[in-house]
Amino acid sequence: MLDLLPGKDDPAPRSGTRGLRLLPLRGVRYVPEEVGGLAAVTSPPLDGAVRRDEQAPAHPYSIVRLILPQAGTAEDRRQQASGTLRAWLAEGILASDAEPALYVYEQARGDVVQRGVIGALELSPPEEGIVLPHEDVIVHVLEERAALVRATAAHLEPLLLSYRGTVGRTGATSVVERATAGPPLLATTTEDGFHHRLWSLTDPADVSEVADHIAGHQALIADGHHRWATYLRLQREQAATPSHWDYGLVLLVDTALYPLQVNAIHRLLHRLPVSEALDAVADSFRVRRMDSSLARAMSALAKAASTGNAFLLAGDGSYYLLDSPDPALLARTMRQDRPADWRALDAAVLHETLLAQVWRIPDVADSIAYIHDAETAVAQAELHGATAVLMHPVREDVVHDLARRGITMPRKSTSFGPKPASGLILHRLEDLRPSPGQPG
């Protein structure tokens, strides 16, 4: 998904700019014999915009201790992560691979199979049209992530980028398929049921074939906007230092063969009871009570969202469908400096109209949590007397069209996946040494 359609959209970057440039790197990986199994130390990706979990991970070598360190102050967290990384490397818990490689990464569960290539991608600003963001970032989160990378001098988890290659098993796709026919470097199954396998590409011919295939394409950030913005900020800061600051750790997935899945991200409004939320919208939205299961309520939401803005509220044991917003309210509250298709986004209406103007709720962690699973959001709302706002996924063609035009959506508008597990491969900046003839 999020594909550039052949014959309609040009997959190349904007005229006069370079294309995607991917370099091999010396991956840093757990030594399985030292940690007692990879599944116990890996984690789903943890974006810094997510509210910090106060419960420390159970495993002493969990990747969470690096990407989300638990300490009282920001400085303590940075020092903790930096010291932990140094200690694990010194103790042999983590080790750098002997030679640079691109890494083929596979995730599989049931009928879902996703394969891509992990490497060091040359950075480029959004205006060049090479790597396209589609969501806004939060300044304080960006600052915290940048401080963590400065402290550790490492990229601790890859971004997920999508691009559309040439249809057919050629180029990078051919290399990927050949690699997966052989024995993997590692294999593990995580708690979510996904099977993960990793292979290394060290043959110069394979590396060149992959690089040549993706050059000239553009990619969309499917997951990891704060990490990409962090890469760019640090590149600007370190302009006079060695070129390893010019690259970021990414997973590139060719969606011509492996389409991504797209899901919504729901909101939990900590301090707003459902009764108050409903009273505030009674005169500006059509409100219908849905005395049914979550599945049927979500089906009703999908039907309503196909024709206009719609939301599902929960938290008191029932579900309430909000749709048909008052056009006068939208005209008065929505930003007029954005195009009509942006103003039509459910996430835009939620943040600009409902949260900011109707419910008067600031978009801060103490007031709003972002939850990927609808059942979890509902359970938390009912437990704490809060309101869950359940969303319907935005169409991926809308996301890509806005991104191509340089227009970002409200943060946490989408959730693309499967996302790469954190902890399977890390990258120390000092390990990247572009060879003669390579960019940088």
C-alpha positions as CSV (number, residue, x, y, z in Angstrom):
1,M,0.0,0.0,0.0
2,L,1.0,3.6,-0.1
3,D,2.2,2.9,-3.6
4,L,3.0,5.2,-6.5
5,L,0.7,3.9,-9.2
6,P,2.4,3.1,-12.5
7,G,1.2,5.2,-15.3
8,K,-0.3,7.8,-12.9
9,D,2.4,8.8,-10.5
10,D,6.1,9.2,-11.2
11,P,8.1,7.3,-8.5
12,A,11.2,9.4,-9.0
13,P,12.3,12.3,-6.7
14,R,11.8,15.8,-7.8
15,S,13.8,17.0,-10.8
16,G,17.5,17.7,-10.1
17,T,17.7,15.8,-6.9
18,R,19.5,12.5,-6.1
19,G,17.6,9.3,-5.3
20,L,17.6,6.8,-2.5
21,R,21.2,5.8,-1.5
22,L,21.6,2.8,0.7
23,L,24.9,1.8,2.2
24,P,25.9,-1.5,4.0
25,L,26.7,-1.2,7.7
26,R,28.2,-3.2,10.5
27,G,25.1,-4.3,12.4
28,V,25.2,-4.5,16.1
29,R,23.3,-7.6,17.3
30,Y,22.5,-9.5,20.5
31,V,24.7,-12.6,21.1
32,P,21.9,-15.2,21.6
33,E,23.9,-17.4,23.9
34,E,24.4,-14.4,26.3
35,V,20.7,-13.4,26.6
36,G,18.9,-16.8,26.6
37,G,16.8,-16.2,23.5
38,L,16.1,-13.2,21.3
39,A,12.3,-13.0,21.9
40,A,12.9,-12.1,25.5
41,V,15.0,-9.0,24.7
42,T,13.3,-7.6,21.6
43,S,10.3,-5.2,21.6
44,P,7.8,-3.5,19.4
45,P,9.2,-0.1,18.3
46,L,8.7,2.5,21.0
47,D,8.3,6.0,19.6
48,G,9.2,8.8,22.0
49,A,5.8,10.4,21.5
50,V,4.2,7.5,23.3
51,R,3.6,8.1,27.1
52,R,6.6,6.7,29.1
53,D,5.8,3.4,30.8
54,E,6.9,3.5,34.4
55,Q,7.3,-0.3,34.6
56,A,10.8,-1.4,33.9
57,P,11.2,-4.4,31.5
58,A,11.7,-7.7,33.2
59,H,14.7,-8.9,31.2
60,P,18.0,-7.4,32.3
61,Y,19.1,-7.1,28.7
62,S,15.8,-5.9,27.1
63,I,16.2,-3.4,24.2
64,V,13.7,-1.3,26.1
65,R,16.4,-0.4,28.6
66,L,18.2,1.4,25.7
67,I,15.3,2.9,23.7
68,L,13.2,3.9,26.6
69,P,15.5,4.1,29.7
70,Q,13.8,4.5,33.1
71,A,15.3,7.3,35.2
72,G,14.1,10.4,37.0
73,T,15.5,13.1,34.7
74,A,16.2,13.4,31.0
75,E,19.9,13.7,31.7
76,D,19.9,10.5,33.8
77,R,18.0,8.7,31.1
78,R,20.6,9.6,28.5
79,Q,23.5,8.7,30.7
80,Q,21.8,5.4,31.6
81,A,21.3,4.4,28.0
82,S,24.8,5.4,27.0
83,G,26.3,3.5,29.9
84,T,24.2,0.5,29.3
85,L,25.1,0.3,25.6
86,R,28.9,0.6,26.5
87,A,28.6,-2.1,29.1
88,W,26.7,-4.5,26.9
89,L,29.3,-4.1,24.2
90,A,32.1,-4.6,26.6
91,E,30.5,-7.7,28.2
92,G,29.7,-9.3,24.9
93,I,25.9,-9.0,25.2
94,L,26.0,-7.1,22.0
95,A,28.5,-7.4,19.2
96,S,29.2,-5.7,15.9
97,D,29.3,-7.9,12.8
98,A,32.7,-8.4,11.3
99,E,32.0,-6.8,8.0
100,P,29.5,-4.3,6.5
101,A,26.4,-5.7,5.1
102,L,22.9,-4.9,4.0
103,Y,20.4,-7.1,5.9
104,V,17.4,-8.9,4.5
105,Y,14.6,-8.9,7.1
106,E,11.5,-11.1,7.0
107,Q,8.4,-10.9,9.2
108,A,5.7,-13.6,8.8
109,R,2.5,-14.4,10.7
110,G,-0.3,-16.5,9.0
111,D,-0.9,-15.1,5.6
112,V,1.2,-12.0,6.2
113,V,4.7,-12.0,4.9
114,Q,6.8,-8.9,4.6
115,R,10.4,-8.7,3.4
116,G,12.7,-5.7,3.1
117,V,16.3,-4.5,3.3
118,I,17.9,-2.8,6.3
119,G,20.8,-0.5,5.7
120,A,22.2,3.0,6.2
121,L,20.2,5.5,4.1
122,E,21.6,8.8,3.0
123,L,19.6,11.6,4.6
124,S,17.6,14.1,2.5
125,P,15.4,17.0,3.4
126,P,11.6,16.8,2.6
127,E,11.8,19.4,-0.1
128,E,13.9,17.2,-2.2
129,G,11.1,14.7,-2.5
130,I,13.2,11.6,-1.8
131,V,11.9,10.6,1.6
132,L,8.4,11.8,2.3
133,P,7.0,12.4,5.8
134,H,3.3,12.4,6.2
135,E,2.8,13.3,9.9
136,D,3.7,16.1,12.2
137,V,6.2,15.7,15.0
138,I,6.3,17.1,18.5
139,V,9.2,19.4,19.3
140,H,9.9,18.2,22.9
141,V,9.9,14.5,21.7
142,L,12.3,15.3,18.9
143,E,14.6,17.0,21.4
144,E,14.6,14.0,23.7
145,R,15.3,11.6,20.9
146,A,18.1,13.7,19.5
147,A,19.7,13.9,23.0
148,L,19.5,10.1,23.2
149,V,21.3,9.6,19.9
150,R,23.9,12.1,20.9
151,A,24.5,10.3,24.1
152,T,24.7,6.8,22.6
153,A,26.1,7.7,19.2
154,A,23.9,5.0,17.9
155,H,20.7,4.3,16.0
156,L,18.8,1.9,18.2
157,E,15.9,0.8,15.9
158,P,15.2,1.2,12.2
159,L,12.6,3.3,10.6
160,L,10.0,1.7,8.3
161,L,10.0,3.2,4.8
162,S,8.0,2.0,1.9
163,Y,8.8,2.4,-1.8
164,R,7.4,0.9,-5.0
165,G,9.9,-0.9,-7.1
166,T,9.5,-2.4,-10.6
167,V,6.8,-5.0,-10.6
168,G,8.4,-8.4,-10.9
169,R,11.2,-10.3,-9.2
170,T,14.1,-8.2,-10.4
171,G,16.7,-6.0,-8.8
172,A,16.5,-5.8,-5.0
173,T,13.5,-8.2,-5.0
174,S,15.6,-10.8,-6.8
175,V,18.5,-10.4,-4.3
176,V,16.0,-10.6,-1.4
177,E,14.5,-13.8,-2.7
178,R,17.9,-15.4,-3.2
179,A,19.0,-14.5,0.3
180,T,15.9,-16.0,2.0
181,A,16.5,-19.3,0.3
182,G,19.6,-19.8,2.5
183,P,20.1,-20.1,6.3
184,P,19.4,-16.9,8.3
185,L,21.7,-15.2,10.7
186,L,19.0,-15.3,13.3
187,A,15.4,-16.5,13.7
188,T,12.9,-15.8,16.5
189,T,9.2,-15.6,17.3
190,T,7.9,-12.7,19.3
191,E,4.9,-12.6,21.7
192,D,2.7,-11.1,18.9
193,G,3.1,-14.3,16.9
194,F,5.4,-12.9,14.3
195,H,8.3,-15.0,13.0
196,H,11.4,-12.9,12.4
197,R,14.4,-13.9,10.2
198,L,17.5,-11.9,9.2
199,W,20.1,-12.6,6.5
200,S,23.2,-10.5,5.6
201,L,24.3,-9.4,2.1
202,T,28.0,-8.9,1.9
203,D,28.7,-9.8,-1.7
204,P,29.5,-6.5,-3.6
205,A,27.4,-7.7,-6.5
206,D,24.4,-8.2,-4.4
207,V,24.9,-4.9,-2.6
208,S,25.2,-3.0,-5.9
209,E,22.2,-4.7,-7.3
210,V,20.1,-3.6,-4.4
211,A,21.5,0.0,-4.4
212,D,21.0,0.3,-8.2
213,H,17.4,-0.9,-7.9
214,I,16.2,1.6,-5.3
215,A,18.2,4.6,-6.7
216,G,15.8,7.0,-8.4
217,H,12.8,5.9,-6.3
218,Q,11.2,8.0,-3.5
219,A,10.1,6.5,-0.2
220,L,7.4,7.3,2.3
221,I,8.0,7.2,6.0
222,A,5.5,4.6,7.2
223,D,6.7,4.5,10.8
224,G,9.4,6.6,12.6
225,H,8.7,10.3,11.9
226,H,10.4,11.4,15.1
227,R,13.5,9.3,14.4
228,W,13.8,10.6,10.8
229,A,13.4,14.2,12.1
230,T,16.1,13.4,14.7
231,Y,18.5,12.2,12.0
232,L,18.0,15.4,10.1
233,R,18.5,17.6,13.1
234,L,21.7,15.9,14.1
235,Q,23.0,16.0,10.6
236,R,22.6,19.8,10.7
237,E,24.3,20.0,14.1
238,Q,27.2,17.8,13.0
239,A,27.8,19.3,9.6
240,A,31.6,19.7,10.2
241,T,32.1,16.2,11.6
242,P,32.6,12.8,9.8
243,S,30.0,11.7,7.3
244,H,28.4,9.0,9.4
245,W,25.9,11.6,10.6
246,D,24.6,11.8,7.0
247,Y,22.9,8.4,7.2
248,G,20.1,6.8,9.2
249,L,19.1,3.2,10.0
250,V,16.1,2.2,7.9
251,L,14.1,-0.8,6.7
252,L,13.0,-0.4,3.1
253,V,10.0,-2.4,1.9
254,D,9.0,-2.7,-1.7
255,T,5.3,-2.4,-1.6
256,A,4.9,-3.6,-5.2
257,L,5.4,-7.1,-3.7
258,Y,4.8,-6.7,0.0
259,P,2.0,-4.2,0.7
260,L,1.9,-2.6,4.1
261,Q,-1.1,-2.8,6.3
262,V,-2.7,0.5,7.5
263,N,-4.6,0.9,10.8
264,A,-6.0,3.7,12.9
265,I,-4.6,5.0,16.2
266,H,-7.2,5.7,18.8
267,R,-7.3,8.4,21.5
268,L,-7.9,8.0,25.2
269,L,-9.0,11.2,26.8
270,H,-8.0,10.8,30.5
271,R,-10.0,13.6,32.1
272,L,-13.2,13.7,30.0
273,P,-16.1,11.4,31.0
274,V,-18.2,10.1,28.2
275,S,-21.3,12.0,29.5
276,E,-19.5,15.3,29.3
277,A,-18.1,14.5,25.9
278,L,-21.6,13.7,24.6
279,D,-23.2,16.8,26.1
280,A,-20.6,19.1,24.4
281,V,-21.3,17.7,20.9
282,A,-25.1,17.3,21.1
283,D,-25.8,20.4,19.1
284,S,-23.0,20.0,16.5
285,F,-22.8,16.3,15.6
286,R,-25.4,13.6,15.0
287,V,-25.1,11.2,17.9
288,R,-26.4,7.6,17.8
289,R,-26.1,5.1,20.6
290,M,-24.9,1.7,19.5
291,D,-26.0,-1.0,21.9
292,S,-23.9,-3.7,20.2
293,S,-20.5,-5.4,20.3
294,L,-17.3,-3.6,19.6
295,A,-17.0,-5.4,16.3
296,R,-20.5,-4.2,15.1
297,A,-19.9,-0.7,16.4
298,M,-16.6,-0.5,14.4
299,S,-18.4,-1.8,11.4
300,A,-21.0,1.1,11.8
301,L,-18.1,3.5,12.1
302,A,-16.5,2.2,8.9
303,K,-19.8,2.7,7.1
304,A,-20.3,6.2,8.4
305,A,-16.7,7.2,7.7
306,S,-17.1,6.2,4.0
307,T,-19.3,9.3,3.5
308,G,-17.9,11.9,5.9
309,N,-16.2,12.5,9.3
310,A,-17.2,9.9,11.9
311,F,-16.0,8.9,15.4
312,L,-16.9,6.2,17.9
313,L,-17.0,7.2,21.6
314,A,-16.8,4.6,24.4
315,G,-16.2,4.5,28.1
316,D,-19.5,3.9,29.9
317,G,-20.3,0.4,28.6
318,S,-22.0,1.7,25.4
319,Y,-20.8,2.9,22.0
320,Y,-21.8,6.3,20.5
321,L,-21.4,7.1,16.8
322,L,-20.7,10.7,16.0
323,D,-21.1,11.8,12.4
324,S,-22.6,14.6,10.2
325,P,-20.7,17.5,11.9
326,D,-22.2,21.0,11.6
327,P,-20.6,22.6,8.5
328,A,-20.7,26.0,10.3
329,L,-18.7,24.6,13.2
330,L,-16.1,23.1,10.8
331,A,-15.9,26.4,8.9
332,R,-15.3,28.3,12.1
333,T,-12.8,25.9,13.7
334,M,-10.7,24.2,10.9
335,R,-7.5,25.7,9.6
336,Q,-8.1,27.6,6.4
337,D,-4.4,27.5,5.3
338,R,-4.7,23.8,4.5
339,P,-6.3,22.2,1.4
340,A,-9.8,20.8,1.4
341,D,-8.6,17.1,1.5
342,W,-6.6,17.9,4.7
343,R,-9.6,19.6,6.3
344,A,-11.7,16.5,5.5
345,L,-9.4,14.2,7.5
346,D,-11.0,12.7,10.6
347,A,-7.8,13.3,12.5
348,A,-7.8,16.9,11.5
349,V,-11.4,17.4,12.6
350,L,-10.7,15.6,15.8
351,H,-7.7,17.8,16.7
352,E,-8.7,21.1,15.3
353,T,-12.4,21.1,16.1
354,L,-13.3,18.5,18.8
355,L,-10.2,18.6,21.0
356,A,-9.1,22.2,20.6
357,Q,-12.5,23.9,20.4
358,V,-15.4,21.7,21.6
359,W,-13.8,19.7,24.4
360,R,-10.9,22.1,25.2
361,I,-8.4,19.4,25.7
362,P,-4.7,20.1,25.3
363,D,-2.7,17.6,23.2
364,V,-0.3,16.6,26.0
365,A,0.5,13.2,27.6
366,D,-1.4,14.0,30.8
367,S,-4.6,14.6,28.8
368,I,-4.4,12.2,25.8
369,A,-3.0,8.7,25.3
370,Y,-2.6,7.2,21.8
371,I,-3.5,3.5,21.7
372,H,-3.3,1.2,18.7
373,D,-5.7,-1.4,19.9
374,A,-9.4,-0.5,20.0
375,E,-10.3,-3.0,22.7
376,T,-7.5,-1.8,24.9
377,A,-8.7,1.8,24.5
378,V,-12.2,0.9,25.5
379,A,-11.1,-1.1,28.5
380,Q,-8.9,1.7,29.8
381,A,-11.7,4.3,29.3
382,E,-14.2,2.1,31.2
383,L,-11.7,1.4,34.0
384,H,-10.8,5.1,34.6
385,G,-14.1,6.9,33.7
386,A,-12.5,8.4,30.6
387,T,-13.5,8.6,27.0
388,A,-12.1,6.5,24.2
389,V,-12.3,8.1,20.7
390,L,-12.1,5.2,18.2
391,M,-11.0,6.1,14.7
392,H,-11.4,4.6,11.2
393,P,-8.2,4.2,9.1
394,V,-7.5,6.9,6.6
395,R,-7.1,5.7,3.0
396,E,-3.5,5.2,2.0
397,D,-3.9,7.0,-1.3
398,V,-4.9,10.1,0.6
399,V,-1.8,9.8,2.9
400,H,0.6,9.5,-0.1
401,D,-1.0,12.3,-2.1
402,L,-0.7,14.7,0.8
403,A,2.9,13.6,1.5
404,R,3.8,14.1,-2.2
405,R,2.6,17.6,-1.9
406,G,4.6,18.3,1.2
407,I,1.5,18.4,3.5
408,T,1.7,16.6,6.8
409,M,-1.2,15.1,8.7
410,P,-1.8,15.5,12.5
411,R,0.5,13.2,14.4
412,K,-0.6,9.7,15.1
413,S,-3.0,9.7,12.1
414,T,-1.9,6.3,10.9
415,S,-0.3,3.1,11.9
416,F,1.5,1.1,9.2
417,G,2.9,-2.3,9.6
418,P,4.1,-4.8,10.2
419,K,6.7,-2.7,12.0
420,P,10.3,-4.0,12.5
421,A,11.0,-5.4,15.9
422,S,13.4,-3.4,18.0
423,G,16.5,-5.2,19.2
424,L,17.3,-7.4,16.1
425,I,19.8,-4.9,14.7
426,L,21.3,-1.7,15.9
427,H,23.9,0.6,14.3
428,R,26.8,2.5,16.0
429,L,27.6,5.6,14.0
430,E,31.3,5.1,14.3
431,D,31.0,1.7,12.5
432,L,29.8,3.4,9.3
433,R,32.8,4.0,7.0
434,P,31.8,4.7,3.4
435,S,34.3,3.2,1.1
436,P,35.9,5.1,-1.8
437,G,33.3,5.8,-4.5
438,Q,30.4,5.6,-2.2
439,P,28.4,8.7,-1.4
440,G,29.5,10.6,1.7
